[in-house]
């Protein structure tokens, strides 16, 4: 098992221990929670609060890892597939920005 999958399992165990549920059926709600954490990171950046930016980005990552683990997504395989695809893309994906 890879380290990232170990983190996914640890996060899922803690979420379950605290009585929360993440599943395919509530994917839209859980996805919006990730987006909310990212929005908080942007707000912290506006306030130039670097530690809070790091905290909010970490919260988003934890929520995302819980979500992808809870829908039985093979994180390592999907990351490898995405990275293999990304290396073939042109500079800035052929766009201006």
Secondary structure by P-SEA (a helix, b strand, c coil): ccaaaaaaaaaaaaaaaacccccccaaaaaaaaaaaaaaaaaaaaaacaaaaaaaaaaaaaaaaaaaaaaaccaaaaaaaaaaaaaaaccccccccc
